[in-house]
């Protein structure tokens, strides 16, 4: 029986291939074992922007908001009644009028007649009074010529009571004349101050009764802004009323310089805060007029404060914390005790009596206490000058 050579050949080839594979793998494993190992990756500390803050002396500012209102606001009412027979062309909403300008005239016929009657009555009363004075003088002479040494027992002898009655009648007639003249003058409806006409409630030919509204006027001599301040803000506000006050239109950004008119000595019923009244004289004569009704931001210079650190507002988180880098270049968080704010900056008390802090300008929510970082000082602090200070904020 013959054995076929094919299976033997296949077996030999398989054994050879397996041997070659073992040799190849052994060689590769030896090369891998002798190859140099890669260096271990080093963890890199992230860069953070910081500013160097040191305690300094600054002037506190107190900020608030308020609406500009006219110094005087008047609802002009009729003092007499009558038909409107004449109107000033300036008597229209929006126009400015001077004090004493006649806005409208009522029919004054009955009041002119009343003045004439009052003058006639006064003349008669004065005549009667003079006659009584003459009679009283004559009565005294006759009593003296009669030889009586004692005074008369009745005031009627010297006509004292008649004279008093005549004097009262004359005084009453004079008062009636003044009333009639006042009513006649009130037929000419005039502006009681320099102002702006907000509304006109009558027309030519209309009939006006006593007490009817004629117009609404705002004075133009000055505007006042009631600025509510918290108790903390009042602590930083000085008592010098000559301190200039910066007013800014919150819509257009236009600025004016006003002054403190007075301090209110009561709490506002709505805000439960105390108001400081700021004023601006001649608002319509400014380069850009300040119109009543404008909503303004108000900034008042306050007291000088020592040992205060100035930081960008972005450095303080919504929770009122700041992050700073310590000597080991690790992050530390602390609660910021704000003294006041101004523009894009906040002013805080020093942290743990430190004389210098590297404060992170824009902290991230991913920061962790003790995290290793690489602080990069921004140019504003690297110049060696007081960080973020300018001439108007530093107290000389």
PyMOL commands that set and color helices and strands:
alter all, ss='L'
color gray80, all
select helices_A, chain A and resi 5-34+109-145+160-185+231-235+283-285+313-315+379-382
alter helices_A, ss='H'
color red, helices_A
select strands_A, chain A and resi 46-53+56-70+73-77+82-87+96-97+102-106+188-190+195-200+207-208+213-219+222-229+244-249+255-267+274-281+295-312+321-325+331-335+338-342+345-349+357-360+373-377
alter strands_A, ss='S'
color yellow, strands_A
deselect
rebuild
show_as cartoon
